[in-house]
């Protein structure tokens, strides 16, 4: 009797050590698609600009009233002045204006005008990608400033 009892315990121990298997799960399918890799690929500046343009559109707040006020009632007492850029190209663009303690990105649609208010009497770096062409200029701005960009 003891031998049978020991044999049953030995068999149960052996079966228990084999682990449990859940037969109700489905096997995970293997991904047969190749993974995309950015190594060694060049990004298209126009597509990067378009992505940035679309992202900025969601958060950009234009300063329309302030710019119109500056253009119509230009006052020497005002500490700010307007910068406007007309985009005559067929591509959307993002204009970057940076200066001393000032940085702003402005999305400008193809054929439209973008604008901002900037502190007067400072040097500013203006840059943009216009249909795969880079625009960059440093300008001292004391009064309202307007430019037209095309490709």
C-alpha positions in Angstrom: 0.0 0.0 0.0 2.8 2.4 0.8 4.5 1.6 -2.5 1.3 2.5 -4.4 0.9 5.7 -2.3 4.5 6.7 -3.0 4.1 5.9 -6.7 0.9 8.1 -7.0 2.7 11.0 -5.2 5.7 10.6 -7.5 3.4 10.6 -10.6 1.5 13.6 -9.3 4.7 15.5 -8.5 6.0 14.7 -12.0 2.8 15.9 -13.7 2.7 19.1 -11.5 6.3 19.9 -12.4 5.5 19.9 -16.1 3.6 23.1 -15.6 0.1 24.1 -16.7 -0.8 24.9 -20.2 -3.7 27.1 -21.2 -5.1 25.5 -24.4 -7.8 28.2 -24.8 -5.4 31.0 -26.0 -4.7 31.8 -29.6 -1.2 32.1 -30.7 -0.1 35.6 -31.4 0.3 36.2 -35.2 3.7 37.1 -36.4 4.2 40.5 -38.1 5.2 39.7 -41.6 5.5 43.4 -42.7 9.0 44.8 -42.8 9.8 47.5 -40.2 10.4 51.0 -41.5 13.8 52.4 -40.7 14.9 56.0 -40.9 18.5 55.1 -41.1 20.1 56.4 -44.2 17.1 58.1 -45.6 16.8 61.9 -46.2 13.7 63.8 -45.2 12.1 66.0 -47.7 12.2 69.6 -46.4 8.8 70.4 -48.0 7.1 67.5 -46.2 8.7 68.4 -42.9 7.6 72.0 -43.4 4.0 70.9 -44.2 3.9 68.7 -41.1 5.1 71.6 -39.0 2.6 73.9 -40.7 -0.3 71.6 -39.9 0.8 71.2 -36.3 1.2 75.0 -35.8 -2.3 75.6 -37.3 -3.8 73.8 -34.3 -2.2 76.1 -31.7 -1.5 79.4 -33.5 -3.3 82.5 -32.4 -3.0 85.4 -34.9 -2.5 88.9 -33.6 -4.9 90.5 -36.2 -6.3 93.4 -34.1 -2.9 94.5 -32.9 -1.3 94.4 -36.3 -4.2 96.3 -37.9 -4.0 98.8 -35.1 -0.3 99.3 -35.7 -0.7 99.6 -39.5 -3.6 102.1 -39.3 -2.6 104.1 -36.2 1.2 103.8 -36.1 2.4 105.4 -32.9 6.0 106.2 -31.9 5.0 105.6 -28.3 4.2 102.0 -28.9 7.0 99.6 -27.9 5.9 97.0 -30.6 5.6 97.1 -34.3 4.2 94.7 -37.0 6.0 92.3 -39.3 4.0 90.9 -42.2 5.0 88.3 -44.8 3.0 87.6 -47.9 3.5 84.0 -49.1 3.2 84.2 -53.0 4.4 80.6 -53.4 2.3 77.5 -54.1 3.4 75.9 -50.8 2.5 76.4 -47.2 5.3 77.8 -45.1 6.4 78.4 -41.5 8.1 81.7 -40.8 10.4 81.8 -37.8 11.1 85.2 -36.2 13.7 85.2 -33.5 15.4 88.1 -31.7 16.5 89.2 -28.3 14.1 87.5 -25.9 11.7 86.9 -28.7 10.8 83.7 -30.7 7.7 83.0 -32.8 6.7 80.6 -35.5 4.0 81.7 -37.9 2.1 79.3 -40.2 1.4 81.0 -43.5 -0.7 79.3 -46.2 0.1 79.5 -49.9 -1.1 82.8 -51.3 -1.9 84.2 -47.8 -0.3 86.8 -45.4 1.1 86.1 -42.0 1.9 88.7 -39.4 3.2 89.2 -35.9 3.9 92.0 -33.4 7.5 92.3 -32.3 9.4 94.7 -30.0 10.8 97.7 -31.8 14.4 98.6 -32.4 15.9 95.1 -32.4 17.7 92.8 -34.8 15.6 89.8 -35.9 16.4 86.7 -37.8 13.7 85.8 -40.2 13.8 82.3 -41.7 11.5 79.9 -43.7 11.4 77.1 -46.2 9.5 78.1 -49.3 8.9 75.1 -51.6 12.3 73.6 -50.8 14.0 77.0 -51.0 15.5 78.4 -47.8 14.9 82.0 -46.9 17.0 83.6 -44.2 17.5 87.3 -43.4 18.7 89.4 -40.5 16.9 92.7 -40.2 16.8 95.6 -37.8 13.2 96.4 -37.2 12.2 99.8 -35.9 8.9 100.3 -37.8 6.3 98.1 -39.4 8.1 95.7 -41.8 6.6 93.8 -44.8 8.1 91.3 -47.2 6.8 89.2 -50.0 8.2 85.6 -50.6 7.7 83.4 -53.6 9.5 80.4 -55.1 
